[in-house]
């Protein structure tokens, strides 16, 4: 349970709108709950400032639904990444059967992201900019942008500004420089990250994608190109890892915006 959620729970008890026994039930699973096939970490948000996140690929829909259901019961939010459409619909149906309110559930098809929203509204902070080289990179860029938004950042986007038409990104210099941190998502040779890093003073997180013809080697060419960037201030996450880039960007953004660690 993160600090705002815990404060909200205590305020509800203090105001008499939440019975003490119900509050105890929500806290009973703290710091975690063993399900047999998974250990739900309900202390992660309080410890790191970020909610529990499920890597959905390879997991069964009932297992994902059960984990998210436990997080809901504990007054938590949660994310599930890499969830295909059929599995997502099955998870959503199971959560609705468990009584999870519709307004707390969202599904983003292109990003393959399920979001169990926080029960406590929050105001976005700072500014994370997600820059996408081409529309083929959008699934990964969407994952990065949506995760960053879910974790509390104010997010802007620049789409289809790859180096094949360098004027497109150069014309957005003011937008680039306004960001606390920039996520650059690109496939092929991954050159866009170096171009952006040469224009801004903020940290740049480069995300190589598996987009490209044969010699792109499923994103390896972009990964190596980004790792070998001649521009300073570029860090690189794994191929197609929009989630990892978002998490790192959000933590930098919190510090830059004065939001602290949680």
C-alpha positions as CSV (number, residue, x, y, z in Angstrom):
1,X,0.0,0.0,0.0
2,X,1.6,3.3,-1.0
3,X,1.6,6.3,1.3
4,X,-1.3,8.2,-0.3
5,X,-3.5,5.1,-0.2
6,X,-2.6,4.4,3.4
7,X,-3.3,8.0,4.3
8,X,-6.6,7.8,2.5
9,X,-7.5,4.6,4.4
10,X,-6.7,6.1,7.8
11,X,-8.7,9.2,6.9
12,X,-11.7,7.0,6.0
13,X,-11.4,5.2,9.4
14,X,-11.0,8.6,11.2
15,X,-14.1,10.0,9.4
16,X,-16.1,6.9,10.3
17,X,-16.8,5.9,6.6
18,X,-14.7,2.7,6.8
19,X,-15.2,0.2,9.6
20,X,-12.1,-0.7,11.6
21,X,-12.5,-4.4,10.7
22,X,-12.7,-3.6,7.0
23,X,-9.5,-1.6,7.3
24,X,-7.8,-4.5,9.2
25,X,-8.8,-6.8,6.3
26,X,-7.2,-4.5,3.8
27,X,-4.0,-4.4,5.9
28,X,-4.0,-8.1,6.7
29,X,-2.2,-9.0,3.5
30,X,0.6,-6.5,4.2
31,X,3.4,-7.1,3.3
32,X,2.3,-9.9,1.0
33,X,0.1,-12.8,0.2
34,X,1.0,-16.3,-0.9
35,X,-1.2,-17.7,-3.6
36,X,0.7,-20.9,-4.2
37,X,1.6,-20.0,-7.8
38,X,2.6,-16.4,-6.9
39,X,3.5,-14.2,-4.0
40,X,1.6,-10.9,-4.2
41,X,3.8,-8.1,-3.0
42,X,1.4,-5.6,-1.4
43,X,4.3,-3.7,0.2
44,X,6.0,-2.8,-3.0
45,X,4.3,0.6,-3.4
46,X,5.1,1.6,0.1
47,X,8.7,0.4,-0.3
48,X,9.5,1.7,-3.8
49,X,6.7,4.1,-4.7
50,X,5.6,1.8,-7.6
51,X,2.8,-0.8,-7.7
52,X,3.0,-4.5,-8.3
53,X,3.5,-5.3,-12.0
54,X,2.7,-8.7,-13.5
55,X,4.5,-9.9,-16.7
56,X,1.5,-11.4,-18.4
57,X,3.1,-13.4,-21.2
58,X,3.0,-17.1,-20.4
59,X,0.7,-16.6,-17.4
60,X,-2.9,-17.9,-17.3
61,X,-5.8,-15.5,-17.2
62,X,-7.2,-16.9,-13.8
63,X,-3.8,-16.4,-12.2
64,X,-3.5,-12.8,-13.5
65,X,-7.0,-12.1,-12.4
66,X,-6.4,-13.5,-8.9
67,X,-3.3,-11.4,-8.4
68,X,-5.0,-8.2,-9.5
69,X,-8.0,-9.2,-7.4
70,X,-5.8,-9.5,-4.3
71,X,-4.3,-6.1,-5.0
72,X,-7.8,-4.6,-5.3
73,X,-8.9,-6.2,-2.0
74,X,-5.8,-4.6,-0.4
75,X,-6.7,-1.2,-1.7
76,X,-3.8,-1.3,-4.2
77,X,-3.4,-0.6,-7.9
78,X,-1.6,-3.0,-10.3
79,X,-0.4,-3.5,-13.9
80,X,-0.2,-6.5,-16.1
81,X,2.1,-6.1,-19.2
82,X,2.2,-8.2,-22.4
83,X,-1.3,-9.5,-22.2
84,X,-2.8,-10.6,-25.5
85,X,-6.4,-9.5,-26.3
86,X,-8.2,-12.9,-25.6
87,X,-6.4,-13.2,-22.3
88,X,-7.2,-9.6,-21.4
89,X,-10.9,-10.1,-22.0
90,X,-10.9,-13.2,-19.8
91,X,-9.1,-11.4,-17.0
92,X,-11.5,-8.4,-17.2
93,X,-14.5,-10.7,-17.0
94,X,-13.1,-12.5,-14.0
95,X,-12.4,-9.2,-12.2
96,X,-15.9,-7.9,-12.9
97,X,-17.3,-11.1,-11.4
98,X,-15.3,-10.5,-8.3
99,X,-16.9,-7.0,-8.0
100,X,-14.0,-4.8,-9.1
101,X,-15.6,-1.5,-10.3
102,X,-15.5,-0.9,-14.0
103,X,-13.9,2.5,-13.5
104,X,-10.9,0.9,-11.9
105,X,-10.2,-1.3,-15.0
106,X,-8.6,-0.3,-18.2
107,X,-7.2,-2.3,-21.2
108,X,-4.9,-0.9,-23.9
109,X,-4.9,-3.2,-26.9
110,X,-1.8,-1.9,-28.8
111,X,0.3,-1.7,-25.7
112,X,-1.1,-5.0,-24.4
113,X,-1.4,-3.4,-21.0
114,X,-4.0,-4.0,-18.2
115,X,-4.3,-1.5,-15.5
116,X,-6.1,-1.8,-12.2
117,X,-6.3,1.8,-11.3
118,X,-5.5,3.3,-7.9
119,X,-8.5,3.9,-5.7
120,X,-7.0,7.3,-4.8
121,X,-6.8,10.0,-7.5
122,X,-3.5,11.8,-7.9
123,X,-2.3,14.8,-9.8
124,X,0.3,14.0,-12.5
125,X,3.8,15.5,-11.8
126,X,6.8,16.6,-13.8
127,X,7.1,15.9,-17.5
128,X,8.1,12.7,-19.3
129,X,8.4,12.8,-23.1
130,X,8.1,9.7,-25.1
131,X,9.6,10.1,-28.6
132,X,8.8,7.4,-31.2
133,X,10.8,7.1,-34.4
134,X,8.1,5.5,-36.5
135,X,4.5,4.1,-36.3
136,X,5.9,0.6,-36.3
137,X,7.4,1.4,-32.9
138,X,4.1,2.5,-31.4
139,X,3.3,-0.7,-29.4
140,X,6.5,-0.2,-27.4
141,X,6.1,3.6,-27.2
142,X,2.5,3.1,-26.0
143,X,3.6,0.7,-23.3
144,X,6.2,3.3,-22.1
145,X,3.8,6.2,-22.1
146,X,0.9,4.4,-20.5
147,X,3.0,2.9,-17.7
148,X,4.6,6.3,-17.0
149,X,1.1,7.8,-16.8
150,X,-0.1,5.0,-14.6
151,X,2.9,5.6,-12.2
152,X,2.0,9.3,-11.8
153,X,3.9,11.2,-14.5
154,X,2.6,13.8,-16.8
155,X,3.4,12.4,-20.2
156,X,3.8,14.1,-23.6
157,X,4.4,12.3,-26.9
158,X,6.2,12.9,-30.2
159,X,5.3,10.3,-32.8
160,X,6.9,9.5,-36.2
161,X,9.9,11.8,-35.9
162,X,12.6,9.3,-37.0
163,X,15.9,10.3,-38.6
164,X,14.6,9.5,-42.2
165,X,13.2,13.0,-42.0
166,X,15.5,14.7,-39.6
167,X,13.6,18.0,-39.8
168,X,10.7,16.4,-38.0
169,X,12.6,16.0,-34.7
170,X,14.6,19.2,-35.1
171,X,11.4,21.1,-35.4
172,X,10.4,19.9,-31.9
173,X,13.4,21.1,-30.1
174,X,11.4,23.2,-27.6
175,X,9.2,20.3,-26.7
176,X,12.2,18.1,-26.2
177,X,14.0,20.6,-23.9
178,X,10.9,21.0,-21.7
179,X,10.9,17.4,-20.5
180,X,12.5,16.2,-17.3
181,X,13.4,13.0,-19.0
182,X,13.0,11.7,-22.5
183,X,12.3,8.1,-23.6
184,X,13.3,7.5,-27.2
185,X,11.8,4.4,-28.9
186,X,13.4,3.4,-32.2
187,X,14.1,0.3,-34.3
188,X,16.2,-0.1,-37.5
189,X,19.6,1.3,-36.5
190,X,18.3,3.2,-33.5
191,X,20.0,6.5,-34.4
192,X,17.2,8.7,-33.1
193,X,18.4,8.4,-29.5
194,X,21.8,10.0,-30.3
195,X,20.1,12.8,-32.2
196,X,17.8,13.6,-29.3
197,X,20.5,13.4,-26.7
198,X,22.5,16.0,-28.7
199,X,19.6,18.4,-28.4
200,X,18.6,18.2,-24.7
201,X,20.1,18.6,-21.2
202,X,17.8,16.0,-19.6
203,X,18.5,12.3,-19.3
204,X,17.6,10.2,-22.4
205,X,16.4,6.6,-22.0
206,X,16.7,4.7,-25.3
207,X,14.5,1.7,-26.1
208,X,15.5,-0.4,-29.1
209,X,12.6,-2.1,-30.8
210,X,12.6,-5.3,-32.8
211,X,11.5,-3.4,-35.9
212,X,13.6,-3.7,-39.0
213,X,14.7,-5.9,-41.9
214,X,16.9,-8.9,-41.6
215,X,20.2,-7.3,-40.6
216,X,18.3,-5.5,-37.8
217,X,18.5,-9.0,-36.1
218,X,15.3,-8.5,-34.1
219,X,16.4,-5.3,-32.5
220,X,20.0,-6.2,-31.8
221,X,21.3,-3.7,-34.3
222,X,19.4,-0.9,-32.6
223,X,20.5,-2.1,-29.2
224,X,24.2,-2.0,-30.1
225,X,23.8,1.3,-31.9
226,X,22.2,2.9,-28.8
227,X,24.8,1.4,-26.5
228,X,27.5,2.8,-28.7
229,X,25.9,6.3,-28.9
230,X,28.4,9.1,-29.3
231,X,26.0,11.5,-27.5
232,X,26.4,11.8,-23.8
233,X,23.5,11.1,-21.4
234,X,22.0,8.1,-23.1
235,X,21.1,5.0,-21.1
236,X,19.6,1.9,-22.8
237,X,17.1,-0.7,-21.7
238,X,16.4,-4.1,-23.3
239,X,14.8,-4.7,-26.7
240,X,11.1,-3.7,-26.7
241,X,11.2,-3.0,-23.0
242,X,8.9,0.0,-22.8
243,X,7.9,-0.9,-19.3
244,X,11.5,-0.8,-18.0
245,X,12.1,2.6,-19.7
246,X,8.9,4.0,-18.1
247,X,9.8,2.9,-14.6
248,X,13.3,4.4,-14.8
249,X,11.9,7.6,-16.4
250,X,9.3,8.0,-13.6
251,X,11.9,7.7,-10.9
252,X,14.0,10.4,-12.5
253,X,10.9,12.5,-13.1
254,X,9.9,12.3,-9.4
255,X,13.3,13.6,-8.3
256,X,13.3,16.3,-10.9
257,X,9.8,17.4,-10.0
258,X,10.5,17.3,-6.3
259,X,8.2,14.3,-5.8
260,X,10.5,12.3,-3.6
261,X,10.8,8.5,-3.7
262,X,7.2,7.5,-3.2
